[in-house]
Amino acid sequence: MQFPRKGRAPADLLAELEALKGHDVLWAEGRVFAYIYDAGPVAMQLQKDAYSAYVVENGLDPTSFPSCFELEKRVIGMALDLQQGGPGAEGNFTSGGTESILLSIKTARDRARELRPHITRPNIVIPETGHSSFFKACAYFDVEAIRVPVDPVTYRAVPAEMEDAIDDQTILMVGSATSYAHGVVDPVEELGEIALRHDILLHVDSCVGGMYLPFAKELGADIPNFNLSVPGVTQLSMDFHKWGYAAKGASSILYKDGDMRRWQIWAWSGWTGYSVINPTVLSTKSGGPVAACWATLQHLGREGYLELVEKCQDASRTIIAAIDDMPALRVLGQPQTNLFSVASDTIDVFALADDMKAKGWYIQPQFGFSNSPANVHLSVGASNAPLVNEFVRDLGECEASLRERGVTGLREMPQEMAALFESGGDGNMLRTLGEATGVDPDNLPERMDTINNLLNQMPSPLRDKLLAEYVNRLYSND
Ligand SMILES: *Cc1c(COP(=O)(O)O)cnc(C)c1O
């Protein structure tokens, strides 16, 4: 695309921006069970207005923009209250769960460098259900991640196995509340005891659960304790832009002992420019996300969130009960909330996702990994709730049809792919995959089932290599 010579009129540009959305998933109708968190038209409009009101302000410098600073402190104050931080707890507003987790691992690493000089090869111990952003953080900050299998029935971390994985280089352990894939809460109290016994940090990843579990618990769901009040828990990440229904770009990293935050902060005056003091990763940052977040939390309040969570809980129970009656499908683990995944021993779940897509629904394919089989994930939001009966009917129809047609998903691995996997892949993996499957690697196909079935059979490092190559090509500038 060429850089334009002449500028264009705002109305023209806004119309083009709107038109570009034409191929997006149909989130506004409540047919998407991932990515979107919609608390209704009033909250949505408020969020847009609040965001716009602060879109130009710069959160980089609290002395120039005390407004952004004040909003951040208020939001973090509410987060600490919800997660029972207690006296001395501190936190920061970040751009997302990934940034919160990056900061947590950086803090843990730098703290170990100062306080535990015998640690030269730091590692963290994390259940296999732990979010990918911990592995990203480990890759970025040169920390080793020791993955521990979870219980094959409940998909919860197994405390004894977590403890066995700890060694003299371990700086931190991870528990999820909830895990994204299966929506289950790890036994955080037991993990806390282990962390105390070994004098290591414990990060509770409550990115997706943090703004949901406290309310679900209040409504009577059977949820174990997981927040900052649990002995041994030292830090917790919580997103506002998931079940907090805030505009995207809103998360938090919270520390029980606020003093730990000093290892998080970046300060630099060793150059010719202005002194940079960044508590988080971003430097220049819009005030939009924090303003929209503050307004959303204040607008909904505990009562608003309780109402939203109740809708999601009811809708989830309806869907899970219906799935329990579908012969080919089963829900993995015993999810207590609105996130869960659905597997099958007899039909192809990736074909199920495609067939549902053809009926206008989006459910999220997840590959098999370790003791978790291939599945489709659902995040059930308040905006999905009114359509639940229609959803369940369509899901039942698709399930029955796949069963009748005998679509099993156990595809043969093409010879050339199998050989490629044996060798660990090469630079032509994409072309080979395209030839083997008839899928054009430069255009996303309508149906992903063939390609998903092949990817599902690959070892994950090879899958990652191939997907990275694919995305690298997808983003090519031509
Ligand atoms: C979404 C999520 C993250 C990462 O959050 P982003 O906001 O997407 O960066 C981390 N952990 C869990 C459990 C999540 O669900």
The ligand as an SDF file (V2000), in Angstrom:
LIG
                    3D

 15 15  0  0  0  0  0  0  0  0999 V2000
   -6.0310  -14.2950   28.8670 C   0  0  0  0  0  0  0  0  0  0  0  0
   -5.1210  -14.9340   29.8410 C   0  0  0  0  0  0  0  0  0  0  0  0
   -3.8020  -14.4950   30.0110 C   0  0  0  0  0  0  0  0  0  0  0  0
   -3.1420  -13.4690   29.1130 C   0  0  0  0  0  0  0  0  0  0  0  0
   -3.8440  -12.3350   28.9900 O   0  0  0  0  0  0  0  0  0  0  0  0
   -3.8330  -11.3500   27.7230 P   0  0  0  0  0  0  0  0  0  0  0  0
   -4.6490  -10.2390   28.2520 O   0  0  0  0  0  0  0  0  0  0  0  0
   -4.4480  -12.0550   26.5690 O   0  0  0  0  0  0  0  0  0  0  0  0
   -2.4300  -10.9420   27.4590 O   0  0  0  0  0  0  0  0  0  0  0  0
   -3.0720  -15.0930   31.0130 C   0  0  0  0  0  0  0  0  0  0  0  0
   -3.5840  -16.0680   31.7670 N   0  0  0  0  0  0  0  0  0  0  0  0
   -4.8300  -16.5480   31.6050 C   0  0  0  0  0  0  0  0  0  0  0  0
   -5.3430  -17.6510   32.4840 C   0  0  0  0  0  0  0  0  0  0  0  0
   -5.6500  -15.9890   30.6360 C   0  0  0  0  0  0  0  0  0  0  0  0
   -6.8820  -16.4600   30.4430 O   0  0  0  0  0  0  0  0  0  0  0  0
  1  2  1  0
  2  3  1  0
  2 14  2  0
  3  4  1  0
  3 10  2  0
  4  5  1  0
  5  6  1  0
  6  7  2  0
  6  8  1  0
  6  9  1  0
 10 11  1  0
 11 12  2  0
 12 13  1  0
 12 14  1  0
 14 15  1  0
M  END
$$$$
